[in-house]
Amino acid sequence: MIGNANDSNTFPGIQMPRGTKMIDSIGGKVCPRRLLLPFFAVLIIAAAACGSGGSGLSGLGDKLVLPVGGSIEVDTGDGRALIQFISMDADSRCPRGVECIAAGEATITLGLTLEDGSRRAFPVTIPPGASVRSEVAGFVLTLTVLLPDPPPENISPGLYRAELELTRP
């Protein structure tokens, strides 16, 4: 049943525009309060998912997984560093289910920004099934795997994930 949002079941002090209609699944009466429970449940779950161990920072040696365009802040012990998966530049690795003459490789661009504001962006080329270590600004950034590996044919760039680890030399 459809009810008018201006009747007595609306929130006190909140005015809905005249003629606004809402459908309620119980008894056919308008009851916006019933919409709040699912909203707040989703909000609480989302907030809990964002937290990770109190500070919300990753640490040196932690496994980090970033999507293309993603970034994560790392506590380095004496400051913070921001790691970015800037772009997916090329992927000639042999796709899943295809026979290839050569295994190919993938190239991505990563970025490292330190607390002092210095920023370095650098390409990383990774062969299938291998990891690559890059020494940057007094740290070792290891690309352990570029997922998916092997990639499917015609993959969208947004589906790539870089699994990384930041350590000291």
Secondary structure, 3 states (H helix, E strand, C coil): CEEECCCCCCCCCCCCCCCCEEECCCCCCCCCHHHHHHHHHHHHHHHHHHCCCCCCCEECCCCEEEECCCEEEEECCCCEEEEEEEEEEEECCCCCCCCCCCCCCEEEEEEEEECCCCEEEEEEEECCCCCEEEEECCEEEEEEEEECCCCCCCCCHHHCEEEEEEECC
